[in-house]
Each structure stands twice: as C-alpha cells, then as structure tokens.
Amino acid sequence: MGNLDDELALFESEIAAIEQSVPNVETSIGYEKATGGAPTSEEPKPSKKVLPTAPMAPPLIPPSYASPFIANTLGKPLLMPPVLMTPQIRPHVPPPVISQSDATATIEGAPAIYDTPAINSIPPELCRTQALPSDIEKMHFKRQTDPLKKRIKEQQSKKKYVRSGGGQVWEDSSLAEWDENDFRIFCGDLGNEVSDELLAKAFRKYPSFQKAKVVRESRSNKSKGYGFVSFRDSDDYVRAMREMDGKYVGNRPIKLRKSTWKERNIDVIKKKQQKKRELGIII
C-alpha cells in the first residue's frame, strides 16, 4: 500500500506541472462545467498528456516591386479630419449648375432653316457708287470736246431731212434733235395747256425715256394737238403703249399709237413708188 500511495502522489505532481506549463489545455471536467452538464463520477478522470505542437511556417508572399511609399499611400487613403464650423462662419456653397448639353433634349418638331444675316454685310446704300461733281463736269467737257461726236453732230446738222405729205415737200430741221434708232410714240388729242415739260413728266417714270416734244405752230405758238415721245428700249416702249393709252395728261385723255415718221421721208417714199412700179401697180 505504501508503494501505491507514493506512485499516486508522484503522478499528481506530474499532472500539476503539465497544467502549469500548458494553461489552455481543456479537460473534460471544464467542458462539462461550461456546458452545464453534471459529472458522471465524483472523481476527475485523468487527462491525457498533450504535447506542444511545432510552429507553422509563415505563408509565402510574392515580392512586390512597387515602392513602399506608393504601397502605403494606396493601402491607406489620406483623409483630412473634418473641420467643424459654426453657421455664421460657414461659406455659402452655390447649387451645381446643369449645362444645357447635359440636360435631356426633347424634339418638338422638324428642323427649320433660319436665314442669318452675313457677319460682314454692307448695306445697299453704301454699295452704290456716287459720282462727284468734279467728275460730272469732266464728263460733260469730254463729251463736248470729243472729236468723234463733233463729227457726228456736224454730219447730222448738215444732213437734210426732206419730208413729203399731202402732196407737199418740205425740209424739217427739227428731226436732227431726235435719235434715228429710237422707238417713238405718237401722242394725239393733247390740250393747249400741255407743254413739253408736262408731257415728259408723264413718261419720265420709264428708265429708257429720252425726249418728249409737243408740235406747235410757228406763228402763233399754239399747240397742234399732238406730240412725240422717244424711248431707247423697246420694252419701255411697249409698256408705255399699254399703260399710258387713255390716261389724262392735262385736261384730256391722250391717244397713243406707233409713230410713222420714217414713212414721211422722201427717200422712203421714192423706194415705195419704185417697188409699186416694178409690181405694175403704178404706171
């Protein structure tokens, strides 16, 4: 019996030494106390001897080639501590401005073409060329002193306008004042109050108007009741015939028809008589 007691005491001392070296070892008795279970027997069962485990090797981490400064900054973002400000000191932050391009566009209708004025547009008033008085005087002087025009005027003044009508033949020097290649209108039923200026005023609205004249008696200077109007362009001639026929000039409506002044020339009359003789109309 003495040997058994000694062996038991030695065994208990070894168990106490093991418990002091490994404090985290759980026994079955402690587990039962934590779970609330009752022990099956009054005496604690002898626990097995737990040997210390060998330390595990650390995991292999691949080497990083980035600089330690960048790694630290990327891993931990720098955040400034919030600054608490009183409502009186806090600045006013304007609301965010939303541009028109960011807003959603709504199509309300088909696209339209807008007429925008040119950036460097010049008004039409400034585009018109204005002649200086000195330039006008020079042009008049050039026309008067032009040798070619002088010859034409001399030839026209020397030319004789022999006319025939009503069995009479006479020379009319007033035809030298008119253009031979014009479009002339005969104006009939003119009153005594109609003058050259009044007749010209009625037809001056046409751009190619040249001249207007009322035929008068040489002795009494009274109007014979007819006159002539000359145009340079055939379009204005036709327009005047349509628009002015029957219009009042003075106190009477005028009557217009095509002028046949060339048929009164003696040369034209002789040619017509010669053709009639060739045809056997006149013997």
Long-range contacts (C-beta under 8 A, 24 or more apart in sequence): 11-46, 15-46, 15-47, 18-49, 18-50, 22-50, 22-52, 25-50, 161-265, 162-265, 162-266, 162-267, 163-264, 163-265, 163-266, 164-264, 164-265, 164-266, 164-269, 165-264, 169-266, 175-261, 177-211, 178-211, 178-228, 178-230, 179-210, 179-230, 179-232, 182-210, 182-230, 182-231, 182-232, 183-230, 183-231, 183-232, 183-233, 183-234, 183-236, 183-237, 184-228, 184-229, 184-230, 184-231, 184-259, 184-261, 185-228, 185-229, 185-230, 185-231, 185-237, 185-240, 185-241, 185-256, 185-257, 185-258, 185-259, 186-226, 186-228, 186-256, 186-257, 186-258, 186-259, 186-260, 187-226, 187-227, 187-228, 187-229, 187-249, 187-254, 187-255, 187-256, 188-225, 188-226, 188-254, 188-255, 188-256, 188-257, 189-225, 189-226, 189-252, 189-253, 189-254, 189-255, 190-214, 190-223, 190-225, 190-226, 190-227, 190-249, 190-250, 190-252, 190-254, 191-223, 191-225, 191-250, 191-251, 191-252, 192-222, 192-223, 193-250, 193-251, 194-223, 194-227, 194-249, 194-250, 196-227, 198-249, 198-250, 199-227, 199-229, 199-249, 200-229, 202-244, 202-247, 202-249, 203-229, 203-240, 203-244, 206-231, 206-236, 206-239, 206-240, 207-233, 207-236, 208-232, 208-233, 208-235, 208-236, 208-237, 209-236, 228-259, 228-261
